[in-house]
Amino acid sequence: MTNSSNIVRDVTFYYAKLDKPVSPFGTEIYDLQVRFPATRVEEMSSYGKVRPVEDGQYAINVTRKAMNAKKQKTPVRMVDKDKNPIKDLIGNGSKGNVILYSYDWEVSGKSGRKTVLIAVQILELIKYVPESSVDFDVLEPTNDNTSPSADF
């Protein structure tokens, strides 16, 4: 295959980490889970490892390194339906399109195909609102003469 850029339309977004990079494996990346129905599994398998998720849907994760080899920041472009930039946090269930760049690689006798997230177009935004007020309740002491479990 050759290097290619593609627009993947009509997908649903979950667990968007596009406002600031995350570093789950030591390298800072932007990450987005893209969900779609079973009828699109074959199409989407060319972009990553397809796995089943709840509600009979399937998903792949697409990523982008937060910095290139020249140590320049490489944010993911995010736009609305009119191509206006958006800064809102993307909540689970938002719908839209993505631009993906795919290329073949070979290093030390190993080879594969890599897909990079380039841009996200939000058509139906569900704003993500962090829950900063989540906390434990204050509990009244009980007099039931039980001791805490040793398993805890």
C-alpha positions as CSV (number, residue, x, y, z in Angstrom):
1,M,0.0,0.0,0.0
2,T,1.0,3.6,-0.3
3,N,0.9,6.5,2.0
4,S,-2.6,8.0,2.1
5,S,-4.9,10.5,3.8
6,N,-8.5,9.6,4.2
7,I,-11.7,11.1,5.6
8,V,-13.6,8.6,7.7
9,R,-17.2,9.9,8.0
10,D,-20.1,9.2,10.4
11,V,-18.3,7.9,13.4
12,T,-18.9,8.3,17.2
13,F,-16.2,9.6,19.5
14,Y,-15.3,8.3,23.0
15,Y,-12.6,9.0,25.5
16,A,-11.2,12.0,23.6
17,K,-7.8,13.1,24.9
18,L,-7.3,15.9,22.4
19,D,-7.0,19.0,24.6
20,K,-3.7,18.0,26.2
21,P,-1.4,15.0,25.5
22,V,-1.4,11.9,27.7
23,S,1.6,9.6,28.2
24,P,0.3,6.0,28.9
25,F,3.5,4.4,27.5
26,G,6.2,7.0,28.0
27,T,5.6,9.0,24.8
28,E,3.1,11.9,24.9
29,I,0.2,11.4,22.5
30,Y,-3.3,12.6,21.6
31,D,-5.8,9.7,21.6
32,L,-9.4,9.2,20.4
33,Q,-11.6,6.2,20.4
34,V,-13.6,6.0,17.2
35,R,-16.8,3.8,17.3
36,F,-18.8,2.4,14.4
37,P,-21.3,-0.4,13.6
38,A,-20.4,-4.0,12.7
39,T,-21.1,-3.3,9.0
40,R,-17.9,-1.1,8.9
41,V,-15.5,-3.6,10.6
42,E,-13.7,-4.5,7.3
43,E,-13.4,-0.8,6.3
44,M,-12.0,0.3,9.7
45,S,-9.6,-2.6,10.1
46,S,-7.2,-0.9,7.7
47,Y,-6.8,1.9,10.3
48,G,-6.2,-0.1,13.4
49,K,-7.0,-3.1,15.6
50,V,-10.8,-3.4,15.7
51,R,-12.4,-4.6,18.9
52,P,-16.0,-5.0,20.1
53,V,-17.4,-2.6,22.6
54,E,-20.8,-2.3,24.3
55,D,-24.1,-2.0,22.5
56,G,-22.9,-4.1,19.6
57,Q,-20.6,-1.4,18.4
58,Y,-16.9,-1.8,17.4
59,A,-14.0,0.6,18.0
60,I,-10.4,1.5,17.1
61,N,-8.2,4.0,18.8
62,V,-6.3,6.5,16.7
63,T,-3.4,8.5,18.0
64,R,-1.0,11.3,17.2
65,K,2.4,12.0,18.8
66,A,2.3,15.3,20.7
67,M,5.7,16.3,19.2
68,N,7.5,15.6,16.0
69,A,11.2,14.6,15.6
70,K,12.1,18.4,15.6
71,K,10.4,18.7,19.1
72,Q,7.6,20.9,17.6
73,K,4.1,20.5,19.0
74,T,1.7,18.7,16.7
75,P,-1.9,19.3,18.0
76,V,-4.9,17.6,16.4
77,R,-6.9,20.1,14.4
78,M,-10.5,20.3,15.7
79,V,-13.3,22.0,13.7
80,D,-17.1,22.2,13.7
81,K,-19.4,21.5,10.8
82,D,-18.5,24.8,9.2
83,K,-14.7,24.2,9.6
84,N,-14.5,26.8,12.4
85,P,-11.9,25.9,15.1
86,I,-13.4,24.5,18.4
87,K,-11.8,24.4,21.8
88,D,-14.6,22.6,23.7
89,L,-13.8,19.3,25.3
90,I,-15.4,16.4,23.4
91,G,-17.7,14.2,25.4
92,N,-18.5,10.6,24.9
93,G,-21.1,10.1,22.2
94,S,-20.2,13.1,20.1
95,K,-20.4,12.4,16.3
96,G,-18.4,13.5,13.4
97,N,-15.6,12.8,10.9
98,V,-11.9,12.2,11.2
99,I,-8.9,12.7,8.8
100,L,-6.4,9.9,9.1
101,Y,-3.0,9.5,7.5
102,S,-1.7,5.9,7.0
103,Y,1.8,4.7,5.9
104,D,3.8,1.5,5.8
105,W,6.9,1.2,8.0
106,E,9.8,-1.2,8.3
107,V,12.4,-1.3,11.0
108,S,14.9,-4.0,11.8
109,G,13.1,-6.6,9.8
110,K,9.7,-5.8,11.2
111,S,7.0,-4.1,9.3
112,G,3.5,-2.8,9.6
113,R,1.1,0.0,8.8
114,K,0.7,3.0,11.0
115,T,-2.3,5.3,11.2
116,V,-2.0,8.9,12.5
117,L,-4.9,11.1,13.6
118,I,-4.7,14.4,11.7
119,A,-8.0,16.2,12.3
120,V,-11.5,15.9,13.9
121,Q,-14.7,17.5,12.6
122,I,-17.5,17.6,15.2
123,L,-21.0,17.4,13.7
124,E,-22.9,16.7,16.9
125,L,-21.0,17.9,20.0
126,I,-21.7,16.6,23.5
127,K,-19.6,18.8,25.7
128,Y,-17.5,17.1,28.3
129,V,-17.9,18.6,31.7
130,P,-15.5,17.3,34.3
131,E,-17.1,16.4,37.6
132,S,-15.0,18.4,40.1
133,S,-17.6,18.0,42.8
134,V,-17.3,14.2,43.2
135,D,-16.3,13.3,46.8
136,F,-17.1,11.0,49.6
137,D,-20.1,11.6,51.9
138,V,-19.6,12.3,55.6
139,L,-20.8,9.2,57.4
140,E,-22.1,9.0,61.0
141,P,-20.2,6.5,63.2
142,T,-22.0,3.2,63.8
143,N,-22.1,1.3,67.1
144,D,-22.5,-2.2,65.7
145,N,-19.2,-3.4,67.3
146,T,-17.9,-4.7,64.0
147,S,-14.3,-4.4,63.1
148,P,-13.1,-3.5,59.6
149,S,-12.5,-6.4,57.2
150,A,-9.0,-7.7,56.9
151,D,-9.5,-7.9,53.2
152,F,-9.6,-4.1,52.8
